[in-house]
Amino acid sequence: MNLADREGNAGLLIEIKESAEIEAAVKDLPWGFNELVALVAVNDLTRELLSKLVSSKSISRILLVRDRTRAFDGFSEDRISPNKEYSMYGEETLNWNEFGALSASGFLKTNVEKPLCLMAAWNSIL
């Protein structure tokens, strides 16, 4: 997998576990780097973290990886009210997926305008 762009540098690879770490990593970028490639364990992915990763201008790419050493509670790629668009009964108002959804509109419909890759294991990137 080639993460580099035409200029050859995609950014500094750094593990991000929570959204506050993005700003700290940007402040501590070594000379010559102005972008980050975020390495995120799927286990750590939350609604807030996904939003910050997508909106941050300093994150050039996102690598998601499954950390098999930890229990995975999971998340839903659907919206907080999955039946809202497809209900047979008209307007659906029940938000039964509120705690599992990564975004209000659903992870599947989140517009991520940067490369987003899923790696099978940590050793896939070494």
One Martini backbone bead per residue (centre of mass of N, CA, C, O) as a GRO file, in nm:
protein
  126
    1MET     BB    1   0.095   0.037   0.024
    2ASN     BB    2   0.046   0.374  -0.082
    3LEU     BB    3   0.064   0.690   0.104
    4ALA     BB    4   0.180   0.862  -0.099
    5ASP     BB    5   0.227   1.131  -0.276
    6ARG     BB    6   0.369   1.310  -0.523
    7GLU     BB    7   0.583   1.428  -0.309
    8GLY     BB    8   0.623   1.157  -0.097
    9ASN     BB    9   0.466   1.288   0.162
   10ALA     BB   10   0.219   1.199   0.410
   11GLY     BB   11   0.359   1.181   0.690
   12LEU     BB   12   0.336   1.127   1.025
   13LEU     BB   13   0.325   0.846   1.214
   14ILE     BB   14   0.045   0.825   1.450
   15GLU     BB   15  -0.096   0.743   1.745
   16ILE     BB   16  -0.454   0.750   1.810
   17LYS     BB   17  -0.693   0.753   2.094
   18GLU     BB   18  -0.766   1.066   2.109
   19SER     BB   19  -0.854   1.386   2.027
   20ALA     BB   20  -0.634   1.542   2.201
   21GLU     BB   21  -0.381   1.418   2.044
   22ILE     BB   22  -0.383   1.586   1.787
   23GLU     BB   23  -0.288   1.863   1.889
   24ALA     BB   24  -0.027   1.763   2.023
   25ALA     BB   25   0.101   1.646   1.762
   26VAL     BB   26   0.108   1.910   1.601
   27LYS     BB   27   0.291   2.072   1.801
   28ASP     BB   28   0.524   1.817   1.782
   29LEU     BB   29   0.631   1.854   1.511
   30PRO     BB   30   0.878   1.801   1.322
   31TRP     BB   31   1.090   1.907   1.119
   32GLY     BB   32   0.927   1.887   0.790
   33PHE     BB   33   0.643   1.854   0.922
   34ASN     BB   34   0.264   1.901   0.850
   35GLU     BB   35   0.166   1.597   0.868
   36LEU     BB   36  -0.064   1.327   0.943
   37VAL     BB   37  -0.081   0.981   1.020
   38ALA     BB   38  -0.347   0.808   1.144
   39LEU     BB   39  -0.338   0.568   1.404
   40VAL     BB   40  -0.629   0.357   1.459
   41ALA     BB   41  -0.805   0.188   1.672
   42VAL     BB   42  -1.111   0.060   1.648
   43ASN     BB   43  -1.157   0.050   1.959
   44ASP     BB   44  -1.119   0.389   1.973
   45LEU     BB   45  -1.361   0.456   1.808
   46THR     BB   46  -1.541   0.759   1.792
   47ARG     BB   47  -1.734   1.017   1.730
   48GLU     BB   48  -1.527   1.236   1.810
   49LEU     BB   49  -1.276   1.123   1.668
   50LEU     BB   50  -1.386   1.112   1.381
   51SER     BB   51  -1.446   1.413   1.355
   52LYS     BB   52  -1.151   1.512   1.398
   53LEU     BB   53  -1.016   1.353   1.168
   54VAL     BB   54  -1.187   1.475   0.935
   55SER     BB   55  -1.141   1.796   1.013
   56SER     BB   56  -0.843   1.779   1.009
   57LYS     BB   57  -0.576   1.937   0.837
   58SER     BB   58  -0.330   1.750   0.961
   59ILE     BB   59  -0.482   1.507   0.844
   60SER     BB   60  -0.414   1.299   0.561
   61ARG     BB   61  -0.455   1.013   0.705
   62ILE     BB   62  -0.627   0.689   0.773
   63LEU     BB   63  -0.557   0.422   1.003
   64LEU     BB   64  -0.714   0.121   1.054
   65VAL     BB   65  -0.697  -0.105   1.342
   66ARG     BB   66  -0.696  -0.419   1.488
   67ASP     BB   67  -0.698  -0.488   1.838
   68ARG     BB   68  -0.656  -0.817   1.959
   69THR     BB   69  -0.574  -0.751   2.275
   70ARG     BB   70  -0.868  -0.637   2.282
   71ALA     BB   71  -1.167  -0.566   2.350
   72PHE     BB   72  -1.469  -0.545   2.138
   73ASP     BB   73  -1.765  -0.360   2.132
   74GLY     BB   74  -1.818  -0.184   1.901
   75PHE     BB   75  -2.003  -0.066   1.608
   76SER     BB   76  -2.198   0.143   1.402
   77GLU     BB   77  -2.258   0.239   1.059
   78ASP     BB   78  -2.507   0.359   1.141
   79ARG     BB   79  -2.738   0.551   1.240
   80ILE     BB   80  -2.930   0.648   1.510
   81SER     BB   81  -3.175   0.610   1.279
   82PRO     BB   82  -3.199   0.365   1.054
   83ASN     BB   83  -3.523   0.398   0.972
   84LYS     BB   84  -3.569   0.688   0.860
   85GLU     BB   85  -3.537   0.623   0.538
   86TYR     BB   86  -3.690   0.303   0.545
   87SER     BB   87  -3.965   0.334   0.645
   88MET     BB   88  -4.301   0.210   0.615
   89TYR     BB   89  -4.436   0.438   0.840
   90GLY     BB   90  -4.262   0.679   0.784
   91GLU     BB   91  -4.165   0.864   1.038
   92GLU     BB   92  -3.880   0.809   1.217
   93THR     BB   93  -3.789   0.865   1.585
   94LEU     BB   94  -3.615   0.632   1.681
   95ASN     BB   95  -3.297   0.621   1.873
   96TRP     BB   96  -3.161   0.301   1.892
   97ASN     BB   97  -2.836   0.387   1.790
   98GLU     BB   98  -2.682   0.603   1.969
   99PHE     BB   99  -2.431   0.431   2.102
  100GLY     BB  100  -2.316   0.294   1.819
  101ALA     BB  101  -2.285   0.544   1.661
  102LEU     BB  102  -2.043   0.751   1.490
  103SER     BB  103  -2.287   0.902   1.351
  104ALA     BB  104  -2.580   1.051   1.281
  105SER     BB  105  -2.562   0.957   0.960
  106GLY     BB  106  -2.330   0.765   0.944
  107PHE     BB  107  -2.044   0.610   0.844
  108LEU     BB  108  -2.127   0.539   0.548
  109LYS     BB  109  -2.208   0.872   0.509
  110THR     BB  110  -1.930   0.974   0.554
  111ASN     BB  111  -1.728   1.239   0.449
  112VAL     BB  112  -1.409   1.130   0.343
  113GLU     BB  113  -1.140   1.344   0.212
  114LYS     BB  114  -0.953   1.091   0.284
  115PRO     BB  115  -0.762   0.846   0.335
  116LEU     BB  116  -0.908   0.516   0.419
  117CYS     BB  117  -0.778   0.244   0.611
  118LEU     BB  118  -0.783  -0.113   0.661
  119MET     BB  119  -0.623  -0.313   0.895
  120ALA     BB  120  -0.578  -0.633   1.015
  121ALA     BB  121  -0.290  -0.554   1.151
  122TRP     BB  122  -0.020  -0.420   1.297
  123ASN     BB  123   0.195  -0.584   1.112
  124SER     BB  124   0.099  -0.448   0.832
  125ILE     BB  125   0.281  -0.164   0.891
  126LEU     BB  126   0.592  -0.270   0.946
   0.00000   0.00000   0.00000
